[in-house]
């Protein structure tokens, strides 16, 4: 069985060669066949990835199914590259980082998942609580729109239900920016972007899934701007929340 450093080094070279082939416009399926032949220790995994992609899976989804081979960093970077439309550059970056990691023999945190769960349980996160309460309140009110807006005294959340706006929550000045950053994180919108952006997220409540189309709007003079959402109950395309 390969040692962690050896696996890291092989995955680094695997990513680099795949990036070169894709940059030369070699089709993904053929490129995967080529690297499968060249890497005996990764051959089976590569052929499985090829079959998954051939069957309609995205490359990042196929990679995510092989967590014992591809590190969390590699998987996240490949997903980001795929979403940005530049998977070749993402693969090249992964190769560079993994090569350096193998050279330095960086030790992976074997109990990372346990540490992560302990941290999540032990830290007071008022923004998460405030956001969850506002989202659930909007769903239960039958809202079709939910807006978070800054104010001189912090910020507020308002929902549009049955043709009328109602205030659902108010946030202290030190809490409102954290609430907006939390919403952006949930919608996969980088919090540091200071221009209008769009994203989406979903929430499961009472055995139903609700989709939120998210729009962020900068506000002059405010640390964080507005966040506007449209709510839709999944499975009912003609029915809004």
Secondary structure by P-SEA (a helix, b strand, c coil): cccaaaaaaaaaaaaaaaaaaaaacccaaaaaaaaaaacccaaaaaaaaaaaaaacccaaaaaaaccccccaaaaaaaaaaaaaccaaaaaaaaaaaaaaaaaaccccccaaaaaaaaaaaccccaaaaaaaaaaaaaaaacccbbbbbccccccbbbbbcccbbbbccccccccaaaaaaaaaaaaccccccccccccccccccccbbbbbbbbbbbbccccbbbbbbbbbccccccccc
